[in-house]
Amino acid sequence: MMLEQIRDNWRPMKGAVQERWFRLTDDDLDQIDGRLERLVRRIQARYGVTSEEAHDQVNQWYARLIPERRRPIQTRKAPAAVL
């Protein structure tokens, strides 16, 4: 449900996302295009946090944005990058 709401309402939500994660650029937001995995990766890159921390931040942000939605987001975990 949350993933659908973010994806389907991405244009109006972009402002709230950028307000919360002000380091995300307009280009970042265009590339994210409402996809949670991309949002998490961009938060990781811009803020230097782990994937788990980025997921936690998105869950907390969404819970405040949509108070009746308190369950964490269930997403696929991206494989760790090989250096």
Secondary structure, DSSP 8 states (H G I E B T S, - for coil): -HHHHHHHTHHHHHHHHHHHSTT--HHHHHHHTT-HHHHHHHHHHHH---HHHHHHHHHHHHHHHSTT--S------------
